[in-house]
Amino acid sequence: MYQSDITQFINQLKEKNPELETEQREGRALLWDKQPIDLDERLRQQQSRVGQTPYVYYQNF
């Protein structure tokens, strides 16, 4: 059965380092997988924000 050079390389890499896939999944979880958003908490945070003036450098209105 034919395997491309890239497929052979990946298979060899996995043979040399069997933990590679686990490490990749941990890295992905660290950077990309996020916890579900609590909508009640998000609403509370939005309501507790202090409004900002249109021109923040001039406060003498």
Chimera marker file (.cmm) of the C-alpha trace (Angstrom):
<marker_set name="trace">
<marker id="1" x="0.000" y="0.000" z="0.000" r="1" g="1" b="0" radius="0.5"/>
<marker id="2" x="1.350" y="3.412" z="-0.980" r="1" g="1" b="0" radius="0.5"/>
<marker id="3" x="2.213" y="5.953" z="1.725" r="1" g="1" b="0" radius="0.5"/>
<marker id="4" x="3.405" y="9.435" z="0.938" r="1" g="1" b="0" radius="0.5"/>
<marker id="5" x="6.665" y="10.760" z="2.336" r="1" g="1" b="0" radius="0.5"/>
<marker id="6" x="4.799" y="12.961" z="4.788" r="1" g="1" b="0" radius="0.5"/>
<marker id="7" x="2.721" y="10.047" z="6.096" r="1" g="1" b="0" radius="0.5"/>
<marker id="8" x="5.857" y="7.980" z="6.561" r="1" g="1" b="0" radius="0.5"/>
<marker id="9" x="7.538" y="10.862" z="8.383" r="1" g="1" b="0" radius="0.5"/>
<marker id="10" x="4.588" y="11.297" z="10.755" r="1" g="1" b="0" radius="0.5"/>
<marker id="11" x="4.430" y="7.563" z="11.461" r="1" g="1" b="0" radius="0.5"/>
<marker id="12" x="8.176" y="7.498" z="12.226" r="1" g="1" b="0" radius="0.5"/>
<marker id="13" x="7.822" y="10.538" z="14.466" r="1" g="1" b="0" radius="0.5"/>
<marker id="14" x="5.015" y="8.847" z="16.412" r="1" g="1" b="0" radius="0.5"/>
<marker id="15" x="7.097" y="5.688" z="16.763" r="1" g="1" b="0" radius="0.5"/>
<marker id="16" x="10.043" y="7.657" z="18.159" r="1" g="1" b="0" radius="0.5"/>
<marker id="17" x="7.889" y="9.678" z="20.540" r="1" g="1" b="0" radius="0.5"/>
<marker id="18" x="4.713" y="7.803" z="21.565" r="1" g="1" b="0" radius="0.5"/>
<marker id="19" x="3.675" y="10.644" z="23.895" r="1" g="1" b="0" radius="0.5"/>
<marker id="20" x="3.565" y="13.154" z="21.040" r="1" g="1" b="0" radius="0.5"/>
<marker id="21" x="-0.178" y="12.989" z="20.467" r="1" g="1" b="0" radius="0.5"/>
<marker id="22" x="-0.926" y="13.352" z="24.178" r="1" g="1" b="0" radius="0.5"/>
<marker id="23" x="1.350" y="16.394" z="24.397" r="1" g="1" b="0" radius="0.5"/>
<marker id="24" x="-0.365" y="17.922" z="21.373" r="1" g="1" b="0" radius="0.5"/>
<marker id="25" x="-3.782" y="17.448" z="22.964" r="1" g="1" b="0" radius="0.5"/>
<marker id="26" x="-2.581" y="19.045" z="26.217" r="1" g="1" b="0" radius="0.5"/>
<marker id="27" x="-1.186" y="22.017" z="24.294" r="1" g="1" b="0" radius="0.5"/>
<marker id="28" x="-4.411" y="22.454" z="22.403" r="1" g="1" b="0" radius="0.5"/>
<marker id="29" x="-6.430" y="22.314" z="25.623" r="1" g="1" b="0" radius="0.5"/>
<marker id="30" x="-4.167" y="24.937" z="27.156" r="1" g="1" b="0" radius="0.5"/>
<marker id="31" x="-4.522" y="27.426" z="24.307" r="1" g="1" b="0" radius="0.5"/>
<marker id="32" x="-7.808" y="26.748" z="22.536" r="1" g="1" b="0" radius="0.5"/>
<marker id="33" x="-10.304" y="24.746" z="24.577" r="1" g="1" b="0" radius="0.5"/>
<marker id="34" x="-12.226" y="27.144" z="26.804" r="1" g="1" b="0" radius="0.5"/>
<marker id="35" x="-14.690" y="26.599" z="29.621" r="1" g="1" b="0" radius="0.5"/>
<marker id="36" x="-18.367" y="27.284" z="28.858" r="1" g="1" b="0" radius="0.5"/>
<marker id="37" x="-19.449" y="30.858" z="29.489" r="1" g="1" b="0" radius="0.5"/>
<marker id="38" x="-21.714" y="31.467" z="32.474" r="1" g="1" b="0" radius="0.5"/>
<marker id="39" x="-24.294" y="33.831" z="30.979" r="1" g="1" b="0" radius="0.5"/>
<marker id="40" x="-25.507" y="35.137" z="34.353" r="1" g="1" b="0" radius="0.5"/>
<marker id="41" x="-21.954" y="36.037" z="35.384" r="1" g="1" b="0" radius="0.5"/>
<marker id="42" x="-21.302" y="37.684" z="32.027" r="1" g="1" b="0" radius="0.5"/>
<marker id="43" x="-24.471" y="39.770" z="32.338" r="1" g="1" b="0" radius="0.5"/>
<marker id="44" x="-23.487" y="40.834" z="35.865" r="1" g="1" b="0" radius="0.5"/>
<marker id="45" x="-20.048" y="41.912" z="34.639" r="1" g="1" b="0" radius="0.5"/>
<marker id="46" x="-21.513" y="43.929" z="31.780" r="1" g="1" b="0" radius="0.5"/>
<marker id="47" x="-23.969" y="45.678" z="34.080" r="1" g="1" b="0" radius="0.5"/>
<marker id="48" x="-21.282" y="46.548" z="36.628" r="1" g="1" b="0" radius="0.5"/>
<marker id="49" x="-19.053" y="48.337" z="34.106" r="1" g="1" b="0" radius="0.5"/>
<marker id="50" x="-18.494" y="52.042" z="34.539" r="1" g="1" b="0" radius="0.5"/>
<marker id="51" x="-19.318" y="54.061" z="31.459" r="1" g="1" b="0" radius="0.5"/>
<marker id="52" x="-16.476" y="55.844" z="29.704" r="1" g="1" b="0" radius="0.5"/>
<marker id="53" x="-16.693" y="59.401" z="28.412" r="1" g="1" b="0" radius="0.5"/>
<marker id="54" x="-16.370" y="59.862" z="24.656" r="1" g="1" b="0" radius="0.5"/>
<marker id="55" x="-13.097" y="61.787" z="24.924" r="1" g="1" b="0" radius="0.5"/>
<marker id="56" x="-11.162" y="60.319" z="27.838" r="1" g="1" b="0" radius="0.5"/>
<marker id="57" x="-8.339" y="62.890" z="27.938" r="1" g="1" b="0" radius="0.5"/>
<marker id="58" x="-10.563" y="65.867" z="28.610" r="1" g="1" b="0" radius="0.5"/>
<marker id="59" x="-12.609" y="65.514" z="31.807" r="1" g="1" b="0" radius="0.5"/>
<marker id="60" x="-13.763" y="69.129" z="32.365" r="1" g="1" b="0" radius="0.5"/>
<marker id="61" x="-17.282" y="69.131" z="30.928" r="1" g="1" b="0" radius="0.5"/>
<link id1="1" id2="2" r="1" g="1" b="0" radius="0.2"/>
<link id1="2" id2="3" r="1" g="1" b="0" radius="0.2"/>
<link id1="3" id2="4" r="1" g="1" b="0" radius="0.2"/>
<link id1="4" id2="5" r="1" g="1" b="0" radius="0.2"/>
<link id1="5" id2="6" r="1" g="1" b="0" radius="0.2"/>
<link id1="6" id2="7" r="1" g="1" b="0" radius="0.2"/>
<link id1="7" id2="8" r="1" g="1" b="0" radius="0.2"/>
<link id1="8" id2="9" r="1" g="1" b="0" radius="0.2"/>
<link id1="9" id2="10" r="1" g="1" b="0" radius="0.2"/>
<link id1="10" id2="11" r="1" g="1" b="0" radius="0.2"/>
<link id1="11" id2="12" r="1" g="1" b="0" radius="0.2"/>
<link id1="12" id2="13" r="1" g="1" b="0" radius="0.2"/>
<link id1="13" id2="14" r="1" g="1" b="0" radius="0.2"/>
<link id1="14" id2="15" r="1" g="1" b="0" radius="0.2"/>
<link id1="15" id2="16" r="1" g="1" b="0" radius="0.2"/>
<link id1="16" id2="17" r="1" g="1" b="0" radius="0.2"/>
<link id1="17" id2="18" r="1" g="1" b="0" radius="0.2"/>
<link id1="18" id2="19" r="1" g="1" b="0" radius="0.2"/>
<link id1="19" id2="20" r="1" g="1" b="0" radius="0.2"/>
<link id1="20" id2="21" r="1" g="1" b="0" radius="0.2"/>
<link id1="21" id2="22" r="1" g="1" b="0" radius="0.2"/>
<link id1="22" id2="23" r="1" g="1" b="0" radius="0.2"/>
<link id1="23" id2="24" r="1" g="1" b="0" radius="0.2"/>
<link id1="24" id2="25" r="1" g="1" b="0" radius="0.2"/>
<link id1="25" id2="26" r="1" g="1" b="0" radius="0.2"/>
<link id1="26" id2="27" r="1" g="1" b="0" radius="0.2"/>
<link id1="27" id2="28" r="1" g="1" b="0" radius="0.2"/>
<link id1="28" id2="29" r="1" g="1" b="0" radius="0.2"/>
<link id1="29" id2="30" r="1" g="1" b="0" radius="0.2"/>
<link id1="30" id2="31" r="1" g="1" b="0" radius="0.2"/>
<link id1="31" id2="32" r="1" g="1" b="0" radius="0.2"/>
<link id1="32" id2="33" r="1" g="1" b="0" radius="0.2"/>
<link id1="33" id2="34" r="1" g="1" b="0" radius="0.2"/>
<link id1="34" id2="35" r="1" g="1" b="0" radius="0.2"/>
<link id1="35" id2="36" r="1" g="1" b="0" radius="0.2"/>
<link id1="36" id2="37" r="1" g="1" b="0" radius="0.2"/>
<link id1="37" id2="38" r="1" g="1" b="0" radius="0.2"/>
<link id1="38" id2="39" r="1" g="1" b="0" radius="0.2"/>
<link id1="39" id2="40" r="1" g="1" b="0" radius="0.2"/>
<link id1="40" id2="41" r="1" g="1" b="0" radius="0.2"/>
<link id1="41" id2="42" r="1" g="1" b="0" radius="0.2"/>
<link id1="42" id2="43" r="1" g="1" b="0" radius="0.2"/>
<link id1="43" id2="44" r="1" g="1" b="0" radius="0.2"/>
<link id1="44" id2="45" r="1" g="1" b="0" radius="0.2"/>
<link id1="45" id2="46" r="1" g="1" b="0" radius="0.2"/>
<link id1="46" id2="47" r="1" g="1" b="0" radius="0.2"/>
<link id1="47" id2="48" r="1" g="1" b="0" radius="0.2"/>
<link id1="48" id2="49" r="1" g="1" b="0" radius="0.2"/>
<link id1="49" id2="50" r="1" g="1" b="0" radius="0.2"/>
<link id1="50" id2="51" r="1" g="1" b="0" radius="0.2"/>
<link id1="51" id2="52" r="1" g="1" b="0" radius="0.2"/>
<link id1="52" id2="53" r="1" g="1" b="0" radius="0.2"/>
<link id1="53" id2="54" r="1" g="1" b="0" radius="0.2"/>
<link id1="54" id2="55" r="1" g="1" b="0" radius="0.2"/>
<link id1="55" id2="56" r="1" g="1" b="0" radius="0.2"/>
<link id1="56" id2="57" r="1" g="1" b="0" radius="0.2"/>
<link id1="57" id2="58" r="1" g="1" b="0" radius="0.2"/>
<link id1="58" id2="59" r="1" g="1" b="0" radius="0.2"/>
<link id1="59" id2="60" r="1" g="1" b="0" radius="0.2"/>
<link id1="60" id2="61" r="1" g="1" b="0" radius="0.2"/>
</marker_set>
